Amino acid sequence: MFKKKKNSELKENPLQDKLAGRIAGAGIKIQSKFSNVMNKLFAGMNTKKLRIFLIVFCLSCGGYSVYLMTNAIFSEKQTPLKIDQVYVPKHFDKTGDETIIPETYVDEETYLKIQAFKKSSYYDSTIRARPGLLDSIAMLEEIYHSQKQK
């Protein structure tokens, strides 16, 4: 019932170890620089001034901490962030390939009219004036040819 789990050895990754070593080294450098600056700042100060500075520092930081705790407990509940609803278009997941409806049917007469229009003199001027018409014609021809294959 109570089985001991085998301790699986963690696989060591040299890249992670190297990165962890660099992060630890950077932390130690920052700490040593901070301590050197503080030593230079307070080296010439006598003991009485140093104690007064320490007391003022502790009282101010402690007072601020007490203020933050009481403010969190006794203040009115406020939501720190307001999350608004994101607008998503209705058909954001549609690719546009769904425009060919399986129930669409192009009969022989319509196809012949399209071919006659393509041979007419109005075709070039109409295509220049309405460039989207070329797409519609191509789609109708595609539907007609797909019907013939079935």
C-alpha positions as CSV (number, residue, x, y, z in Angstrom):
1,M,0.0,0.0,0.0
2,F,2.7,2.5,1.0
3,K,5.4,2.0,-1.6
4,K,8.5,4.0,-1.6
5,K,9.2,5.9,-4.7
6,K,12.6,5.4,-6.3
7,N,14.6,8.6,-6.3
8,S,15.2,9.3,-9.9
9,E,18.4,11.0,-10.6
10,L,18.1,14.4,-12.2
11,K,19.7,14.6,-15.5
12,E,22.4,17.2,-15.5
13,N,22.4,19.8,-18.3
14,P,25.8,21.5,-18.7
15,L,24.2,24.6,-20.3
16,Q,21.8,25.0,-17.3
17,D,24.7,24.6,-14.9
18,K,26.8,27.2,-16.7
19,L,23.9,29.6,-16.8
20,A,23.2,29.1,-13.1
21,G,26.8,29.7,-12.3
22,R,26.8,33.0,-14.2
23,I,23.6,34.2,-12.5
24,A,25.1,33.3,-9.1
25,G,28.3,35.1,-10.0
26,A,26.5,38.2,-11.1
27,G,24.5,38.2,-7.8
28,I,27.7,38.0,-5.8
29,K,29.3,40.8,-7.7
30,I,26.3,43.1,-7.1
31,Q,26.4,42.3,-3.4
32,S,30.1,43.0,-3.1
33,K,29.8,46.3,-5.0
34,F,26.9,47.3,-2.7
35,S,28.9,46.4,0.4
36,N,31.9,48.4,-0.8
37,V,29.8,51.5,-1.5
38,M,28.1,51.2,1.9
39,N,31.5,50.8,3.6
40,K,32.8,53.9,2.0
41,L,29.7,55.9,2.9
42,F,29.7,54.9,6.6
43,A,33.4,54.5,7.2
44,G,34.0,58.1,8.5
45,M,30.8,58.2,10.6
46,N,31.1,57.9,14.4
47,T,29.1,55.3,16.4
48,K,26.5,57.7,17.7
49,K,25.5,59.0,14.2
50,L,25.5,55.4,12.9
51,R,23.1,54.3,15.6
52,I,20.8,57.3,15.0
53,F,20.8,56.6,11.2
54,L,20.0,52.9,11.9
55,I,17.1,53.8,14.2
56,V,15.7,56.3,11.7
57,F,16.0,53.8,8.9
58,C,14.3,51.0,10.9
59,L,11.5,53.3,12.0
60,S,10.8,54.6,8.5
61,C,10.9,51.2,6.8
62,G,8.9,49.6,9.6
63,G,6.4,52.4,9.5
64,Y,6.0,52.1,5.8
65,S,5.5,48.3,6.1
66,V,2.8,48.8,8.8
67,Y,1.1,51.4,6.6
68,L,1.0,49.0,3.7
69,M,-0.4,46.2,5.8
70,T,-3.2,48.4,7.4
71,N,-4.0,49.9,4.0
72,A,-4.4,46.4,2.5
73,I,-6.6,45.2,5.4
74,F,-8.9,48.3,6.0
75,S,-9.2,50.0,2.7
76,E,-12.2,49.5,0.4
77,K,-11.9,46.6,-1.9
78,Q,-10.6,47.8,-5.3
79,T,-9.8,45.7,-8.3
80,P,-6.3,46.5,-9.3
81,L,-6.8,45.6,-13.0
82,K,-9.9,45.8,-15.1
83,I,-10.0,43.3,-17.8
84,D,-12.1,44.3,-20.8
85,Q,-13.6,41.8,-23.2
86,V,-11.5,41.4,-26.4
87,Y,-13.3,42.0,-29.7
88,V,-13.1,38.9,-31.9
89,P,-14.6,39.1,-35.4
90,K,-17.3,36.5,-36.1
91,H,-15.5,34.7,-38.9
92,F,-11.9,34.9,-37.7
93,D,-11.3,31.2,-38.1
94,K,-12.7,31.1,-41.7
95,T,-10.0,30.9,-44.4
96,G,-12.2,32.1,-47.3
97,D,-12.1,28.7,-49.0
98,E,-15.6,28.0,-47.8
99,T,-17.1,30.3,-50.5
100,I,-17.7,27.4,-52.9
101,I,-20.9,26.0,-51.6
102,P,-21.6,22.4,-52.5
103,E,-25.2,23.1,-53.3
104,T,-24.1,25.7,-55.9
105,Y,-25.0,24.7,-59.4
106,V,-24.0,26.3,-62.7
107,D,-26.0,25.1,-65.6
108,E,-24.9,24.8,-69.2
109,E,-26.7,27.9,-70.3
110,T,-24.9,30.1,-67.7
111,Y,-21.6,28.6,-68.6
112,L,-22.2,29.4,-72.3
113,K,-23.1,33.0,-71.5
114,I,-19.9,33.4,-69.5
115,Q,-17.9,32.0,-72.5
116,A,-19.7,34.4,-74.9
117,F,-19.0,37.3,-72.6
118,K,-15.3,36.5,-72.4
119,K,-15.2,36.6,-76.2
120,S,-17.1,39.8,-76.5
121,S,-15.5,43.3,-76.9
122,Y,-16.9,44.4,-73.5
123,Y,-14.8,41.9,-71.6
124,D,-11.6,43.9,-71.4
125,S,-13.2,47.2,-70.5
126,T,-15.4,45.6,-67.9
127,I,-12.5,43.8,-66.3
128,R,-10.5,47.0,-66.0
129,A,-13.5,48.8,-64.4
130,R,-14.4,45.9,-62.1
131,P,-11.4,43.8,-61.3
132,G,-13.4,41.6,-58.8
133,L,-15.5,40.4,-61.7
134,L,-12.7,38.3,-63.0
135,D,-12.6,36.4,-59.7
136,S,-16.3,35.7,-59.9
137,I,-16.1,34.5,-63.5
138,A,-13.2,32.2,-62.5
139,M,-15.2,30.8,-59.6
140,L,-18.2,30.1,-61.7
141,E,-16.1,28.3,-64.3
142,E,-14.5,26.3,-61.5
143,I,-17.8,25.3,-60.1
144,Y,-19.0,24.2,-63.6
145,H,-15.9,22.1,-64.2
146,S,-16.1,20.5,-60.8
147,Q,-19.8,19.5,-61.6
148,K,-18.7,18.0,-64.9
149,Q,-16.1,15.8,-63.2
150,K,-18.6,14.3,-60.8
